């Protein structure tokens, strides 16, 4: 599983670095030490916590695109067969599911806990309001 630094886990969870450190100290998250001697946590465990509490994360890619609907998140599930795959992302409080080829999953290096960006471009957007039209 991929590992991430404490500060990155804090960004995905919408909490401070100190909060993540307290969770590590209390056993809510397990930590390891990377080759540079920094504390890191399992990003899949962070993804599971993100399901419960997180806010939207800024797009780290720096890529300009025409699609305005971008959701940065962590991979929480991958279901695949030899041809197709269903990839689930937890993007802050939102669950985004994408269908793609199994080859694309391999090419992108997607695995549980990977950081990924869901880009949505659609010609149909339905807007709803609570209580409906009068």
C-alpha positions as CSV (number, residue, x, y, z in Angstrom):
1,X,0.0,0.0,0.0
2,X,1.2,3.5,-0.7
3,X,2.4,5.6,2.2
4,X,1.9,9.3,2.7
5,X,3.5,12.0,4.9
6,X,1.7,13.2,8.0
7,X,1.1,16.7,6.4
8,X,-0.5,15.1,3.3
9,X,-2.8,12.9,5.4
10,X,-3.8,16.0,7.4
11,X,-4.7,17.8,4.1
12,X,-6.9,14.9,2.9
13,X,-8.6,14.6,6.3
14,X,-9.1,18.3,6.8
15,X,-7.3,18.4,10.1
16,X,-4.0,19.7,11.4
17,X,-0.7,17.8,11.3
18,X,-0.9,17.7,15.1
19,X,-4.3,15.9,15.0
20,X,-2.9,13.2,12.7
21,X,0.1,12.8,15.1
22,X,-2.4,12.4,18.0
23,X,-4.3,9.8,16.0
24,X,-1.0,8.0,15.5
25,X,-0.1,8.2,19.2
26,X,-3.5,6.9,20.2
27,X,-3.3,4.0,17.7
28,X,-6.1,5.2,15.4
29,X,-3.5,5.3,12.6
30,X,-0.3,3.2,12.3
31,X,2.9,4.9,11.3
32,X,6.2,3.9,9.8
33,X,9.4,5.7,9.1
34,X,10.4,6.3,5.5
35,X,13.9,6.2,4.0
36,X,14.4,9.9,4.9
37,X,13.5,9.3,8.6
38,X,10.0,10.9,8.3
39,X,6.9,9.5,9.8
40,X,4.4,8.2,7.2
41,X,1.0,6.6,7.4
42,X,-0.8,4.0,5.2
43,X,-2.8,6.1,2.7
44,X,-5.5,3.4,2.4
45,X,-6.2,3.8,6.2
46,X,-6.3,7.6,5.6
47,X,-8.8,7.0,2.7
48,X,-11.0,5.1,5.2
49,X,-10.9,8.0,7.6
50,X,-11.6,10.4,4.8
51,X,-14.9,8.7,4.2
52,X,-15.9,9.8,7.7
53,X,-14.3,13.3,7.8
54,X,-12.7,15.3,5.1
55,X,-13.0,18.5,3.0
56,X,-12.3,19.1,-0.6
57,X,-8.6,19.0,-1.4
58,X,-7.1,21.4,-4.0
59,X,-6.1,19.8,-7.3
60,X,-2.3,19.1,-7.0
61,X,-1.8,18.4,-10.7
62,X,-1.3,22.0,-11.9
63,X,-2.8,20.9,-15.2
64,X,-5.2,23.3,-16.9
65,X,-8.3,21.7,-18.5
66,X,-11.6,22.8,-19.9
67,X,-13.5,20.5,-17.5
68,X,-14.4,22.5,-14.4
69,X,-15.5,19.5,-12.3
70,X,-12.4,18.0,-10.7
71,X,-12.5,16.0,-7.5
72,X,-9.2,15.1,-5.8
73,X,-9.3,12.0,-3.7
74,X,-8.0,8.7,-2.6
75,X,-8.8,5.3,-4.2
76,X,-11.0,3.3,-1.7
77,X,-12.0,0.4,-3.9
78,X,-11.1,-1.3,-7.2
79,X,-13.2,-4.1,-8.7
80,X,-11.8,-5.6,-11.9
81,X,-12.0,-8.4,-14.3
82,X,-9.7,-9.1,-17.2
83,X,-11.2,-6.3,-19.4
84,X,-13.0,-3.7,-17.2
85,X,-12.6,-2.1,-13.8
86,X,-14.7,-0.1,-11.4
87,X,-12.6,2.4,-9.4
88,X,-14.1,4.2,-6.4
89,X,-12.6,7.4,-5.0
90,X,-13.3,9.2,-1.8
91,X,-13.1,12.9,-2.7
92,X,-13.6,14.7,0.6
93,X,-17.2,13.9,1.6
94,X,-18.0,12.7,-1.9
95,X,-17.8,9.2,-3.4
96,X,-16.9,9.2,-7.1
97,X,-17.1,5.9,-9.1
98,X,-15.4,5.5,-12.6
99,X,-15.6,2.6,-15.0
100,X,-12.4,2.1,-17.1
101,X,-10.4,-0.6,-18.7
102,X,-8.3,-2.8,-16.5
103,X,-5.4,-1.8,-18.6
104,X,-6.0,1.9,-17.6
105,X,-5.9,0.9,-14.0
106,X,-2.5,-0.7,-14.6
107,X,-1.2,2.3,-16.7
108,X,-2.3,4.8,-14.0
109,X,-0.8,2.7,-11.2
110,X,-4.0,2.8,-9.3
111,X,-4.1,0.9,-6.0
112,X,-5.9,1.3,-2.7
113,X,-4.9,4.6,-1.2
114,X,-3.5,6.1,-4.4
115,X,-4.1,9.8,-4.9
116,X,-6.2,10.4,-8.0
117,X,-8.2,13.2,-9.6
118,X,-11.7,12.5,-11.1
119,X,-12.4,14.9,-14.0
120,X,-16.1,15.1,-15.0
121,X,-17.1,16.6,-18.4
122,X,-20.8,16.3,-19.1
123,X,-23.3,17.9,-21.4
124,X,-26.1,17.2,-18.9
125,X,-26.1,18.7,-15.4
126,X,-29.3,18.4,-13.3
127,X,-29.8,21.1,-10.6
128,X,-32.1,20.4,-7.7
129,X,-33.3,22.6,-4.9
130,X,-34.8,21.5,-1.6
131,X,-38.5,22.0,-1.7
132,X,-38.7,22.3,-5.5
133,X,-40.2,25.0,-7.7
134,X,-43.2,27.1,-6.6
